């Protein structure tokens, strides 16, 4: 299946970002019995989802491994390129001034938190220079950047770490500008 770039955002910020966007809704069935069944199913589903977000432990703990580097229900934004996998927390990106330059699978990547659209995105940085500013649509101080299609946006840590147990967390990589040395020794960072 071809991966597509994704965002995790509220409906309110979706309306702000895409004022002419279309939202698809499933129409209720004209059959009263099916409508009642859908209502009951939806009520049970909503209660389970609410519980999943309010309890520290997973509701269905069917994972084969447990990684305690982060609390199980921490939201992470993960990127996997080749054999390399890295996830980031929104708090970390915000603490870095809303922009993080990283290297994943031998590709320079920039992550950016946009407070206006309340969304964290990731873009390929093929400019060869560090990104210091990027907006929701990928416009940066180095021009327009292409979104990372392999971003998994806002999943629970315990789910991400199940599929990517070798993952790195909150990796930073200083992109060297031409002719500049960063002084950062990143030889211990995983490479694909």
Backbone as JSON, one array per atom type, in Angstrom:
{
  "sequence": "XXXXXXXXXXXXXXXXXXXXXXXXXXXXXXXXXXXXXXXXXXXXXXXXXXXXXXXXXXXXXXXXXXXXXXXXXXXXXXXXXXXXXXXXXXXXXXXXXXXXXXXXXXXXXXXXXXXXXXXXXXXXXXXXXXXXXXXXXXXXXXXXXXXXXXXXXXXXXXXXXXXXXXXXXXXXXXXXXXXXXXXXXXXXXXXX",
  "N": [[0.84, -1.17, 0.0], [0.52, 2.2, -0.8], [2.08, 4.74, 1.07], [0.7, 7.74, 2.53], [1.08, 11.21, 3.25], [0.17, 12.35, 6.5], [-1.84, 14.17, 8.89], [-2.51, 14.9, 12.31], [-5.16, 16.34, 13.72], [-7.55, 18.62, 15.18], [-11.09, 18.92, 14.42], [-11.8, 21.56, 14.38], [-9.36, 22.91, 13.8], [-8.87, 21.74, 11.35], [-10.91, 22.87, 9.81], [-9.97, 25.49, 9.81], [-7.52, 25.22, 8.45], [-8.27, 24.08, 6.03], [-10.55, 25.53, 4.6], [-12.3, 25.07, 2.46], [-12.48, 22.39, 2.46], [-13.65, 18.95, 2.34], [-15.73, 16.92, 4.29], [-16.42, 13.64, 4.96], [-19.3, 11.92, 5.82], [-20.98, 9.14, 7.22], [-24.16, 8.35, 6.21], [-27.08, 7.94, 8.18], [-28.82, 4.82, 8.35], [-31.88, 4.19, 6.59], [-33.39, 2.23, 7.69], [-34.92, 1.52, 10.65], [-34.23, -0.42, 12.6], [-31.53, -1.0, 11.96], [-30.46, 1.55, 12.37], [-30.79, 1.8, 15.17], [-29.13, -0.3, 16.0], [-26.66, 0.67, 15.02], [-26.46, 2.94, 16.65], [-26.25, 1.77, 19.22], [-23.86, 0.3, 18.89], [-22.09, 2.4, 18.31], [-22.2, 3.81, 20.74], [-21.03, 2.0, 22.58], [-18.48, 1.79, 21.39], [-17.58, 4.5, 21.55], [-17.45, 4.8, 24.36], [-15.45, 2.96, 24.98], [-13.26, 4.05, 23.61], [-13.01, 6.5, 24.97], [-12.32, 5.52, 27.48], [-9.87, 4.34, 26.84], [-8.29, 6.58, 26.46], [-8.27, 7.71, 28.95], [-7.21, 6.05, 30.87], [-4.14, 4.88, 32.23], [-2.93, 2.42, 31.56], [-2.91, 0.21, 28.71], [-6.1, -0.65, 27.31], [-6.75, -3.0, 25.91], [-4.43, -5.09, 26.31], [-2.59, -6.39, 24.27], [-0.05, -6.53, 23.34], [3.21, -7.73, 22.46], [5.57, -6.97, 23.59], [7.0, -4.75, 26.06], [7.92, -1.48, 26.38], [9.48, 0.72, 28.37], [10.56, 3.26, 28.01], [9.1, 5.52, 27.5], [5.98, 6.74, 28.87], [3.2, 4.53, 28.4], [0.9, 5.61, 27.09], [1.75, 7.92, 25.83], [1.61, 10.25, 23.22], [3.09, 9.83, 20.07], [4.9, 10.84, 17.15], [5.83, 9.11, 14.49], [8.46, 8.08, 12.26], [9.55, 6.0, 9.73], [12.18, 4.97, 7.77], [13.61, 2.95, 5.5], [15.57, 0.73, 7.36], [15.57, 2.25, 9.6], [14.07, 3.82, 12.36], [12.37, 6.4, 14.0], [10.84, 8.2, 16.61], [8.96, 11.03, 17.74], [8.02, 13.28, 20.35], [5.39, 15.64, 20.81], [5.81, 17.54, 22.81], [8.63, 17.59, 23.0], [9.37, 18.64, 20.46], [8.18, 21.17, 20.62], [9.64, 22.21, 22.81], [12.07, 22.55, 21.55], [11.79, 24.86, 20.18], [9.79, 24.64, 18.29], [10.77, 23.54, 15.93], [12.57, 20.84, 14.61], [15.49, 19.45, 13.38], [16.4, 16.46, 11.9], [18.0, 13.29, 11.18], [17.06, 10.58, 9.37], [17.16, 7.32, 8.3], [19.21, 7.95, 6.49], [18.26, 10.31, 5.41], [17.71, 13.78, 5.5], [15.5, 15.31, 7.65], [12.88, 17.49, 8.65], [10.98, 18.44, 11.41], [8.04, 20.12, 12.36], [6.14, 22.04, 14.6], [3.08, 23.57, 14.36], [1.55, 26.12, 15.9], [-0.75, 27.58, 15.25], [-2.35, 25.92, 13.62], [-2.33, 23.78, 15.25], [-0.8, 21.39, 14.85], [1.54, 18.83, 14.08], [4.03, 18.37, 11.75], [6.04, 16.7, 9.21], [8.81, 17.0, 7.03], [10.83, 16.42, 4.09], [14.14, 17.49, 4.03], [15.93, 18.57, 1.67], [17.65, 20.6, 1.19], [20.21, 20.89, 2.18], [20.89, 22.6, 4.15], [20.29, 23.77, 7.53], [16.94, 23.86, 8.73], [15.21, 26.53, 10.02], [12.8, 27.67, 10.3], [9.48, 26.78, 9.65], [6.28, 26.37, 8.16], [2.82, 25.25, 8.46], [2.19, 24.33, 5.92], [4.59, 23.61, 4.8], [6.32, 25.57, 3.95], [9.44, 26.96, 4.2], [12.43, 28.48, 5.66], [14.23, 27.75, 3.77], [12.85, 27.44, 1.45], [10.11, 25.73, -0.27], [9.15, 22.62, 1.03], [8.91, 19.01, 0.68], [6.41, 16.89, 1.99], [6.85, 14.27, 4.42], [5.94, 11.13, 3.61], [5.85, 8.87, 5.13], [5.19, 9.39, 7.73], [3.76, 8.59, 10.8], [1.16, 9.74, 12.47], [0.66, 10.91, 15.68], [0.29, 8.49, 17.39], [-0.18, 6.11, 20.06], [2.56, 5.53, 22.26], [3.02, 2.84, 23.14], [1.98, 1.37, 21.04], [3.44, 2.2, 18.75], [6.06, 1.39, 19.58], [5.76, -1.33, 19.65], [5.67, -2.13, 16.97], [8.02, -1.02, 16.06], [10.47, -1.79, 17.65], [13.17, -1.17, 17.76], [13.35, 1.53, 17.72], [14.42, 4.96, 17.84], [14.22, 7.77, 20.05], [13.11, 11.08, 19.86], [15.26, 12.18, 18.24], [17.92, 14.31, 17.29], [19.56, 16.04, 14.73], [22.16, 17.92, 13.57], [22.12, 19.72, 10.7], [24.59, 20.33, 8.4], [25.59, 23.41, 7.11], [26.77, 24.38, 3.88], [30.29, 24.26, 3.91], [30.47, 24.58, 6.64], [31.2, 23.44, 9.91], [29.58, 21.51, 12.35], [30.37, 20.58, 14.8], [29.19, 18.55, 16.16], [29.18, 15.29, 17.22], [27.81, 12.72, 15.75], [28.12, 10.07, 15.25], [27.32, 7.86, 16.62], [24.69, 7.52, 16.15], [21.92, 5.64, 14.92], [22.0, 4.26, 11.65], [20.59, 3.65, 8.43]],
  "CA": [[0.0, 0.0, 0.0], [1.3, 3.44, -0.87], [1.85, 5.62, 2.21], [0.32, 9.12, 2.26], [1.34, 12.1, 4.39], [-1.01, 12.56, 7.34], [-1.83, 15.09, 10.03], [-3.45, 14.65, 13.38], [-5.64, 17.68, 14.1], [-8.96, 18.69, 15.55], [-11.96, 19.37, 13.34], [-11.73, 23.03, 14.4], [-8.19, 23.36, 13.06], [-9.06, 21.3, 9.96], [-11.71, 23.92, 9.17], [-9.1, 26.65, 9.62], [-6.5, 24.9, 7.45], [-8.91, 23.72, 4.76], [-11.91, 26.07, 4.66], [-13.12, 24.5, 1.4], [-12.32, 20.94, 2.53], [-14.84, 18.12, 2.4], [-15.76, 15.92, 5.35], [-17.34, 12.58, 4.58], [-20.06, 11.35, 6.92], [-21.85, 8.03, 6.87], [-25.56, 8.68, 6.44], [-27.79, 6.9, 8.94], [-29.65, 3.92, 7.55], [-33.33, 4.45, 6.69], [-33.96, 1.12, 8.44], [-34.91, 1.87, 12.08], [-33.49, -1.43, 13.35], [-30.1, -0.77, 11.72], [-30.08, 2.81, 13.06], [-30.66, 1.5, 16.6], [-27.93, -1.12, 16.14], [-25.53, 1.59, 14.86], [-26.41, 3.79, 17.84], [-25.71, 0.96, 20.32], [-22.45, 0.02, 18.58], [-21.36, 3.66, 18.47], [-22.12, 4.14, 22.17], [-20.01, 1.11, 23.17], [-17.2, 2.18, 20.83], [-17.19, 5.78, 22.14], [-17.09, 4.59, 25.76], [-14.15, 2.27, 25.0], [-12.24, 5.02, 23.19], [-12.83, 7.43, 26.08], [-11.58, 4.79, 28.51], [-8.5, 4.16, 26.34], [-7.59, 7.85, 26.62], [-8.3, 8.16, 30.34], [-6.5, 5.11, 31.74], [-2.71, 4.82, 31.9], [-2.58, 1.15, 30.94], [-3.72, -0.12, 27.54], [-7.34, -1.37, 27.61], [-6.5, -4.34, 25.38], [-2.97, -5.23, 26.36], [-2.25, -7.54, 23.45], [1.28, -6.3, 22.78], [4.14, -8.79, 22.84], [6.69, -6.41, 24.34], [6.71, -3.51, 26.78], [9.07, -0.58, 26.37], [9.15, 1.75, 29.35], [11.29, 4.51, 27.8], [8.07, 6.56, 27.6], [4.7, 6.19, 29.35], [2.51, 3.79, 27.34], [-0.09, 6.4, 26.36], [2.34, 9.13, 25.25], [1.45, 10.36, 21.77], [4.33, 10.01, 19.33], [4.86, 10.98, 15.7], [6.9, 8.22, 14.09], [8.89, 8.02, 10.87], [10.45, 4.89, 9.43], [12.76, 5.01, 6.43], [14.51, 1.79, 5.46], [15.61, 0.01, 8.63], [15.69, 3.25, 10.67], [12.78, 4.31, 12.87], [12.5, 7.42, 15.05], [9.59, 8.86, 16.97], [9.1, 12.32, 18.42], [6.86, 13.76, 21.1], [5.08, 17.05, 20.54], [6.47, 18.36, 23.83], [10.03, 17.74, 22.63], [9.46, 19.55, 19.32], [7.86, 22.51, 21.13], [10.78, 22.64, 23.63], [13.17, 22.9, 20.65], [11.4, 26.06, 19.43], [8.81, 24.21, 17.28], [11.44, 22.99, 14.76], [13.64, 19.87, 14.89], [16.17, 18.85, 12.25], [16.82, 15.1, 12.24], [18.42, 12.45, 10.06], [16.4, 9.28, 9.51], [17.37, 6.53, 7.1], [20.1, 8.73, 5.61], [17.56, 11.46, 4.84], [17.5, 14.91, 6.41], [14.07, 15.53, 7.89], [12.57, 18.55, 9.6], [9.65, 18.37, 12.02], [7.61, 21.43, 12.81], [4.85, 22.2, 15.29], [2.42, 24.82, 14.0], [0.58, 26.4, 16.95], [-2.0, 28.09, 14.68], [-3.14, 24.77, 13.18], [-2.19, 22.75, 16.28], [-0.44, 20.18, 14.13], [2.96, 18.54, 13.92], [4.28, 17.78, 10.44], [7.43, 16.33, 8.88], [9.15, 17.27, 5.63], [12.18, 16.12, 3.66], [14.97, 18.67, 3.88], [16.97, 18.3, 0.67], [18.34, 21.86, 0.93], [21.59, 20.83, 2.64], [21.05, 23.59, 5.23], [19.3, 23.58, 8.58], [15.67, 24.59, 8.67], [14.98, 27.25, 11.28], [11.41, 28.12, 10.3], [8.63, 26.06, 8.7], [4.87, 26.52, 8.5], [1.93, 24.11, 8.31], [2.16, 23.88, 4.52], [5.92, 23.21, 4.37], [7.13, 26.71, 3.51], [10.51, 27.11, 5.19], [13.46, 29.47, 5.35], [14.98, 27.22, 2.63], [11.91, 27.19, 0.36], [9.03, 24.77, -0.08], [9.64, 21.26, 1.26], [7.96, 17.93, 0.44], [6.02, 16.18, 3.21], [7.27, 12.88, 4.61], [4.76, 10.29, 3.46], [5.92, 7.74, 6.07], [4.88, 9.86, 9.09], [2.6, 8.05, 11.51], [0.88, 10.92, 13.28], [-0.05, 10.88, 16.96], [-0.17, 7.23, 17.95], [0.32, 5.82, 21.4], [3.91, 4.99, 22.33], [3.05, 1.38, 23.24], [1.68, 0.81, 19.72], [4.62, 2.45, 17.91], [7.21, 0.59, 20.01], [5.49, -2.73, 19.32], [6.03, -2.35, 15.58], [9.39, -0.53, 15.84], [11.16, -1.9, 18.94], [14.52, -0.62, 17.63], [13.17, 2.97, 17.49], [15.09, 6.01, 18.6], [13.22, 8.75, 20.5], [13.49, 12.51, 19.85], [16.61, 12.32, 17.68], [18.26, 15.59, 16.69], [20.74, 16.0, 13.86], [22.5, 19.23, 13.02], [22.43, 19.71, 9.28], [25.71, 21.25, 8.15], [25.49, 24.29, 5.96], [27.98, 24.19, 3.1], [31.49, 24.88, 4.44], [30.38, 24.8, 8.09], [31.26, 22.26, 10.77], [28.66, 21.69, 13.48], [30.99, 20.2, 16.07], [28.39, 17.52, 16.79], [29.58, 13.95, 16.86], [26.6, 11.91, 15.72], [28.49, 8.78, 14.67], [26.67, 6.78, 17.35], [23.28, 7.48, 15.77], [21.64, 4.53, 14.0], [21.9, 4.57, 10.22], [20.01, 2.55, 7.64]],
  "C": [[0.89, 1.24, 0.0], [1.02, 4.31, 0.35], [1.51, 7.04, 1.76], [0.64, 9.97, 3.47], [0.05, 12.34, 5.18], [-0.75, 13.64, 8.38], [-2.74, 14.51, 11.1], [-3.87, 16.04, 13.85], [-7.1, 17.6, 14.48], [-9.79, 19.14, 14.35], [-11.92, 20.9, 13.24], [-10.52, 23.53, 13.6], [-8.22, 22.88, 11.61], [-9.85, 22.35, 9.19], [-10.87, 25.16, 8.88], [-8.1, 26.41, 8.49], [-7.09, 24.66, 6.06], [-10.35, 24.21, 4.73], [-12.84, 25.53, 3.58], [-13.04, 22.97, 1.39], [-13.65, 20.22, 2.66], [-14.68, 17.1, 3.51], [-16.81, 14.9, 4.95], [-17.98, 11.99, 5.83], [-20.88, 10.17, 6.41], [-23.28, 8.42, 7.2], [-26.21, 7.56, 7.24], [-28.68, 6.07, 8.01], [-31.12, 4.33, 7.67], [-34.04, 3.36, 7.49], [-33.81, 1.41, 9.93], [-34.11, 0.87, 12.9], [-31.97, -1.26, 13.18], [-29.62, 0.52, 12.38], [-29.9, 2.58, 14.54], [-29.41, 0.66, 16.87], [-26.68, -0.23, 16.01], [-25.36, 2.48, 16.08], [-25.79, 3.02, 19.01], [-24.23, 0.68, 20.11], [-21.6, 1.27, 18.78], [-21.18, 4.05, 19.92], [-21.05, 3.3, 22.86], [-18.62, 1.51, 22.69], [-16.71, 3.48, 21.46], [-16.75, 5.62, 23.6], [-15.72, 3.92, 25.86], [-13.03, 3.22, 24.6], [-11.96, 6.0, 24.32], [-12.01, 6.77, 27.19], [-10.12, 4.63, 28.11], [-7.67, 5.43, 26.57], [-7.51, 8.32, 28.07], [-7.56, 7.24, 31.31], [-5.06, 4.97, 31.28], [-2.32, 3.53, 31.19], [-3.44, 0.93, 29.7], [-4.96, -0.92, 27.93], [-7.23, -2.81, 27.13], [-4.99, -4.51, 25.3], [-2.56, -6.49, 25.6], [-0.9, -7.36, 22.76], [2.23, -7.37, 23.29], [5.34, -8.27, 23.63], [6.26, -5.12, 25.02], [8.0, -2.7, 26.85], [8.75, 0.58, 27.28], [9.98, 3.03, 29.2], [10.36, 5.72, 27.82], [6.84, 5.94, 28.23], [3.9, 5.63, 28.17], [1.6, 4.66, 26.49], [0.45, 7.74, 25.85], [2.09, 9.12, 23.75], [2.81, 10.59, 21.13], [4.01, 10.14, 17.84], [6.07, 10.21, 15.19], [7.19, 8.26, 12.6], [9.82, 6.82, 10.74], [10.88, 5.01, 7.97], [13.81, 3.91, 6.38], [14.42, 1.04, 6.78], [15.66, 0.95, 9.83], [14.31, 3.74, 11.07], [13.05, 5.27, 14.03], [11.11, 7.95, 15.34], [9.9, 10.11, 17.79], [7.84, 12.6, 19.21], [6.64, 15.23, 20.76], [5.8, 17.94, 21.54], [7.94, 18.61, 23.49], [10.19, 18.75, 21.5], [9.18, 20.98, 19.78], [9.03, 23.05, 21.96], [11.97, 23.06, 22.77], [12.85, 24.15, 19.83], [10.5, 25.76, 18.25], [9.44, 23.65, 16.01], [12.55, 22.05, 15.2], [14.17, 19.35, 13.57], [16.67, 17.48, 12.7], [17.3, 14.39, 10.98], [17.87, 11.06, 10.31], [16.59, 8.52, 8.21], [18.19, 7.24, 6.05], [19.38, 9.84, 4.86], [17.47, 12.54, 5.9], [16.01, 15.21, 6.44], [13.95, 16.73, 8.81], [11.14, 18.32, 10.09], [9.3, 19.75, 12.52], [6.24, 21.38, 13.46], [4.3, 23.56, 14.89], [1.34, 25.11, 15.02], [-0.75, 26.94, 16.42], [-2.91, 26.94, 14.29], [-3.02, 23.58, 14.13], [-1.84, 21.4, 15.66], [1.07, 20.06, 14.0], [3.14, 17.83, 12.57], [5.74, 17.46, 10.26], [7.64, 16.48, 7.38], [10.57, 16.8, 5.35], [12.93, 17.42, 3.48], [16.13, 18.33, 2.95], [17.8, 19.55, 0.37], [19.83, 21.81, 1.29], [21.89, 21.83, 3.74], [20.0, 23.34, 6.29], [18.05, 24.41, 8.33], [15.47, 25.24, 10.04], [13.53, 27.71, 11.41], [10.64, 27.32, 9.26], [7.18, 26.22, 9.14], [4.1, 25.22, 8.2], [1.99, 23.51, 6.91], [3.55, 23.54, 3.96], [6.76, 24.33, 3.78], [8.16, 26.99, 4.59], [11.45, 28.23, 4.79], [14.35, 29.0, 4.2], [14.07, 26.91, 1.44], [10.85, 26.17, 0.73], [9.59, 23.36, 0.02], [8.53, 20.24, 1.04], [7.69, 17.17, 1.74], [6.54, 14.75, 3.22], [6.02, 12.01, 4.6], [4.74, 9.14, 4.46], [5.66, 8.17, 7.51], [3.63, 9.16, 9.61], [2.27, 9.06, 12.6], [0.07, 10.6, 14.53], [-0.58, 9.53, 17.39], [0.42, 7.02, 19.33], [1.7, 5.17, 21.31], [3.91, 3.46, 22.35], [2.72, 0.7, 21.91], [2.9, 0.98, 18.8], [5.77, 1.51, 18.28], [6.99, -0.91, 19.77], [5.94, -3.05, 17.89], [7.47, -1.95, 15.27], [10.17, -0.59, 17.15], [12.57, -1.3, 18.93], [14.49, 0.91, 17.5], [14.04, 3.84, 18.38], [14.0, 7.01, 18.97], [13.84, 10.14, 20.46], [14.93, 12.74, 19.38], [16.77, 13.71, 17.06], [19.53, 15.41, 15.88], [20.98, 17.39, 13.34], [22.88, 19.07, 11.56], [23.52, 20.74, 9.05], [25.39, 22.13, 6.95], [26.79, 24.16, 5.18], [29.15, 24.97, 3.69], [31.49, 25.08, 5.94], [30.48, 23.46, 8.82], [30.36, 22.51, 11.97], [29.32, 21.38, 14.81], [30.2, 19.12, 16.79], [28.87, 16.18, 16.3], [28.34, 13.07, 16.92], [26.89, 10.52, 15.13], [27.82, 7.61, 15.39], [25.18, 6.66, 17.01], [23.06, 6.33, 14.8], [21.52, 5.02, 12.57], [21.3, 3.36, 9.5], [21.06, 1.99, 6.71]]
}
